[in-house]
């Protein structure tokens, strides 16, 4: 198993622990989540997405693999919980110790 970058691991751990504050804190102030093309920009929007689609739906991530793609990371996860259930690829762009962008694809 590939060791994940610290900000990505923090976000996954926060999701699995149901810790919304830690989840949002994993992102840069001007971070963005692209959920199948729909953007959620800035921490307020990310917190809203987290409530409606992630921790608010009791989502859990199980990492099945990861790889670097240039400066980005692609993390393969199995998602379970009260919302989406299935496999997904998460593409991360980092900015120091925070996530600048997380793109979710089926």
C-alpha positions in Angstrom: 0.0 0.0 0.0 1.3 3.5 -0.9 1.7 5.9 2.0 -0.7 8.8 1.4 0.3 12.4 1.8 -0.5 13.7 5.2 -3.3 16.1 4.2 -5.1 13.3 2.3 -4.7 10.9 5.1 -6.1 13.5 7.6 -9.1 14.1 5.3 -9.8 10.3 5.1 -9.3 9.8 8.9 -11.6 12.8 9.6 -14.3 11.3 7.4 -14.0 7.8 9.0 -14.1 9.4 12.5 -17.1 11.6 11.7 -15.0 14.7 12.5 -16.4 17.6 10.4 -14.1 20.2 11.8 -11.0 18.1 10.9 -12.4 17.3 7.5 -12.9 21.0 6.6 -9.5 21.9 8.1 -7.8 19.5 5.8 -8.6 21.9 2.9 -7.0 25.2 2.0 -9.1 28.3 2.6 -9.8 28.6 -1.1 -9.9 24.8 -1.7 -12.4 23.2 -4.0 -14.2 19.9 -4.2 -15.4 18.8 -7.7 -18.1 16.2 -7.1 -18.6 14.6 -10.5 -18.1 18.0 -12.1 -20.1 20.1 -9.6 -17.8 22.6 -7.8 -17.8 23.4 -4.1 -15.4 26.3 -3.6 -14.1 27.6 -0.3 -14.4 26.1 3.2 -18.0 27.2 3.7 -19.1 25.3 0.5 -16.8 22.4 1.4 -18.5 22.2 4.9 -21.9 22.2 3.2 -20.9 19.4 0.9 -19.5 17.5 3.8 -22.9 17.8 5.6 -25.0 16.8 2.6 -22.8 14.2 1.0 -20.1 13.0 3.3 -20.0 12.9 7.1 -23.6 14.0 7.2 -24.4 10.8 5.3 -22.1 8.8 7.6 -19.7 8.0 4.7 -16.7 5.9 5.3 -13.7 5.5 3.0 -11.6 2.3 2.6 -8.5 3.0 0.5 -7.7 0.3 -2.0 -4.7 2.0 -3.6 -3.1 5.2 -4.6 -0.6 6.6 -7.2 1.1 9.8 -8.1 0.2 11.5 -11.4 2.6 14.3 -11.8 2.1 16.6 -8.8 -1.3 15.1 -8.1 -2.4 12.0 -6.2 -5.1 9.6 -7.3 -6.6 7.6 -4.4 -8.9 4.7 -5.1 -11.6 4.3 -2.4 -14.5 2.1 -1.6 -17.3 4.4 -0.2 -20.0 3.2 2.2 -22.6 4.9 4.3 -26.0 6.4 3.9 -25.3 8.1 0.5 -23.2 7.0 -2.4 -21.9 3.4 -2.0 -19.3 2.1 -4.4 -15.9 2.7 -5.8 -14.6 6.1 -6.7 -11.3 7.7 -7.7 -10.3 10.9 -5.8 -7.7 13.1 -7.4 -5.9 15.5 -5.0 -3.9 18.6 -5.7 -2.1 19.7 -2.6 -0.9 23.1 -1.3 1.6 22.5 1.5 -0.2 20.8 4.4 -3.7 21.4 2.9 -5.7 20.0 0.0 -6.2 22.6 -2.7 -8.5 20.5 -4.9 -10.3 17.1 -4.6 -11.9 15.8 -7.7 -14.4 12.9 -7.3 -15.0 10.7 -10.3 -17.0 7.5 -10.6 
